[in-house]
Amino acid sequence: MTAIERSRTVAVVGAGTMGQGIAQVALLAGHPVLLYDIDEAAARAGRAAVQDRVERMTAKGRLDRADADSAIGRIGSAHALADLAGAALVIEAVVEDAGVKRALFASLEEVVSPDALLATNTSSLSVTELAAGLAHPGRFLGLHFFNPAPLLPLVEVVSGFATDAAAAGRAYETVLGWGKTPVRCADTPGFIVNRIARPFYAEAFAVYEERGADPATIDAVLRESGGFRMGPFELTDLIGQDVNEAVTRSVWESFFRSPKFTPSLAQRRLVQSGRLGRKSGHGWFPYGKAEDARPRPEPHTAGPQACPDAVSVVGDLGPAAELVDLMEEAGIAVTVTETGGPYIQLPGEGQLVLADGKTSVEFADVVYFDLALDYRGATRIALSASEDTSEETLAEAVGLFQKLGKKVSVIGDVPGMIVARTVAMLIDLTADAVARGAATAEDIDTAMRLGVNYPLGPSEWHGRLGQDWAYDLLHHLDERCPGGRYAPSLALYRLGYAADAQDAADAEDTADAQDAADAEDGA
């Protein structure tokens, strides 16, 4: 399937920030561009804004003068929808109202040529629903750009129920030719990013609601241990609490109020109080003027504790196996026992265990530690203990990680802790989405890395952590927090089962090969 020729016109309906950004992308890719808005003055202002951005790019040396002049000469503002008759692709970026969008596309269908593609930039509405009533729904699809469109590479190419594969392929190749990174997805609620990303916010809010930790601490742990660029509290303050909650609620409603997507009551109260984040001057955190703003809350960081001179590592620590090398490099004497566990035996008889979905209160003297993207590179580690955990065991656990150069945040006895439960839920939603044909695992990984700057895609996390890790953690969480939110999906179960079957087959093949070699030696 070939891309739309650069000589063909691309039209953008809606001259706001997103419309201007999409117009700029198409323009700099070499297309003639028409910008239309129901407010003709807005269309002219949008065209002028794009031209100004082109000039600024030239002034900064990012675009040469000849190319800038050529681009400026190719952009125009349309006076009426009829002016878009020659467009090969029309992308709308108008208000998120299904009725408004359907009426717009019904009018466009009467204007454009039969081979023109019609696309919506919606982030939350159903592409299939928007196409309902069109005479030719096969040429209609979603092209979801991320703001700011000129800078962010990701574009979700969304096929509705009636979208022709040829139309989706042509749109994909066109966007690819524009220098973007397109990913294909079906018309599922939230598409890829807004569907898969829900646990990143929801689990942080749940830990807060469970009084496990404060927002500043949760954000710090996800950044400094999980490797995420921003924490969910500061990120939703940036997005706007009303906007983020509306997306969560839309996905929840679209999935028939599945407990997997249940909105946060704490966030609802924030929205009801008008604390919407940066735009209102207060959200989870204060954002007043410098002279009257309250200081930003600091994450909990434990005071200095003595490090144990020696520990025993019992069993395979799995995702935390790197800690053995780190402890030895830090001068801690480490004795390794291959069977049993897995845990780190501390001198005072307490145990240090990687988060597994259980709670400290269930055991005699256990401190849990959270998952890290990279234990060597992590600058902070979260520990979880119950009221019954001995002070000696907690102090030894804190001192051990401090000796490894980590800041330590002690949180409440929350099953799955912070990073571990978030990552497990991301893995589970991804497995389910892939099994249901929403997108491929590769496209989901790409979308989450580029669309929301995750350090790894969920399937990459899954491969790194092991096929059973997320399933086991969620199974334990589901036992302690029943209701369906943490129940592992059938898709995740099947992935683990398939991996176990493959491991068994590989082991059998290895044994057969060894038997054959032994027989050859005997001969």
C-alpha angles and dihedrals in degrees: 000000000000128000123248109277115259090234091063121092123251115204125201120198113205120044099210126114095290094043091051091049094051090046090053092051093051092043095053089047087064105262127131104246132205119195117202131185131169084238103064092200089056090053091052091046090049092052090049090050092053091048089050091053090051090052091050091051088053092049089053092051095248093117129031122236097250093052091046092052090048092051094047089052092054100055123085140162120240122226096203140008088255088068088068093064094112097049118121091198129024118192120188123210101173132130117316094252119124094209093052092048095047091051090049094052092045087057093044091052089062091053111040128073121266092254096052119114120228118206138180124210092205116147098194113016125093113262088205092055093048090053093052110115096022116129091222108029092160092081094050122097144142125266104184110191121187122233123285088035097192092056107034113075102204124100121174110216103205123197116203123209091271100035113125114236089229092056092049090047093050091050091047093052091046094053090044088054089053089064095257129127107240124195125194121231140163123244096275124148108279091006106231110317100037091046101045095039096062096095092054088068100026098054093047091050090047092053088050092048089049087055090241096133143341123260095257092053094046091050092048093050093050091048102040099034104022095042095231114150095229133014119245095247095053091040095053089047087056095045093043122258091240092052095046094046091048091055091047091049092047093052091045092051092044090054090052092257095302111188087231088074103033110151122238119260090206091057090046090056090049091054092045090053092053093245095137100158131253094352092059097037094248138053126134084333133031120258104180127142115297093252096052105024118118113239116271110258114255123225118254109267120182120235121247118292133181116264120231114252092221139014137179123231111210117197130339112322089204110195089016097049090113088072090076092064092042093053093048091048089052090056098256113142107237126196114193124208111186099204128064129018132030097223144096111252111219122208094249092061094259123124133228111212133183112244108274105165095271128105134243092234090069092066138058099246116348133148116194123212124203131244118266130200088225120000092201094052098036114110097193135038127192121221126195126203138164129230088260094057110108118249089231093057093047092047092050091049092049092047092049094056092041088055087056089057097258131135109231127219116192112207134179126281094281117161111240090010115221116300096030097053092043093052092044091054092047089052092048095049090048094051090050093047092050092048090052093051096248093132141324121275089244093053091047091052090049092047094050094047095047101029099047103009098245113176091231134010114250093252090050089053089048093053092047097046098044133259096271100039100088094038093052094046093049092045090056091045091050090054091053098037105033122187103091102274093109100029105127113244121248087242092059091048091052092050091054093044092049091050092050091050091049091048089052091049091048091049090050091049090050091050091049091050091050091049090051091049091049091050090050091050090049091052 
